[in-house]
Amino acid sequence: MTSQDRTSPPQQQYAERSYRSPAALVGGALLLLLGLWLGGDALLRGDVHTKLTALFALLLGVPLVVAFTLRPLVRAGEDRLTVRNPFRTITLPWGAVEDLRAAFSAEVFTSGGKYQLWAVPVSLRQRKKVSRQAARGAAPRPRFGLDADAGPVPRAMADQTLDELREIKDRATHRESAQGEPVVRWSYAVLAPLAVGAVGLAVMVAL
């Protein structure tokens, strides 16, 4: 073994995984296009009052749509889980994660509380469909790029995602680099224009 081999940094053992809701991304993009079309028309053709109202409505509406459709993300790395929700980003070292559950919504639990995983929607309808397919002994078709051979037992997309996250957690929970406390940061890039738009729109409606 050469000195270069001995000093080279170890390769990352597990690739980082990201999870988002395809339906939310598509719906958000369509809502943004509709809002920009209507708002742009008002800004171009309306009088001063209409233009200001449209401007503040866009400042309120665009951040809201982005926050609840395009922004949510769950990123699982070797040492930590990053949860990006509409107005907050939560960074959780795997050692701080106690459990991951999906009842009516997907949630991650720590000793200090729980956080919802907005990017992993739970579909009760999909669960019922998968249960019927499992009862008939027919595996469901792959959806959203999931491999049909991911497992012998059919699972809803949210349940498959939490199974993967639990596996990553089990591998990392005792690693020294995966220890620490949760860190919560507010998304002021979303909150600031939203607040300006809400106040401005309220003023324009009152005039």
Stockholm file with secondary structure:
# STOCKHOLM 1.0

chainA/1-207         MTSQDRTSPPQQQYAERSYRSPAALVGGALLLLLGLWLGGDALLRGDVHTKLTALFALLLGVPLVVAFTLRPLVRAGEDRLTVRNPFRTITLPWGAVEDLRAAFSAEVFTSGGKYQLWAVPVSLRQRKKVSRQAARGAAPRPRFGLDADAGPVPRAMADQTLDELREIKDRATHRESAQGEPVVRWSYAVLAPLAVGAVGLAVMVAL
#=GR chainA/1-207 SS CCHHHHHSCCCCSSCCEEECCHHHHHHHHHHHHHHHHHHHHHHHHSCHHHHHHHHHHHHHHHHHHIIIIISCEEEECSSEEEEECSSEEEEEEGGGEEEEEESSSEEEEETTEEEECTTSCCCHHHHHHHHHHHHHTCCCCCCTTCCTTSCSSCCCHHHHHHHHHHHHHHHHTTCGGGCCCCEEEECHHHHHHHHHHHHHHHHHHHC
#=GC SS_cons         CCHHHHHSCCCCSSCCEEECCHHHHHHHHHHHHHHHHHHHHHHHHSCHHHHHHHHHHHHHHHHHHIIIIISCEEEECSSEEEEECSSEEEEEEGGGEEEEEESSSEEEEETTEEEECTTSCCCHHHHHHHHHHHHHTCCCCCCTTCCTTSCSSCCCHHHHHHHHHHHHHHHHTTCGGGCCCCEEEECHHHHHHHHHHHHHHHHHHHC
//
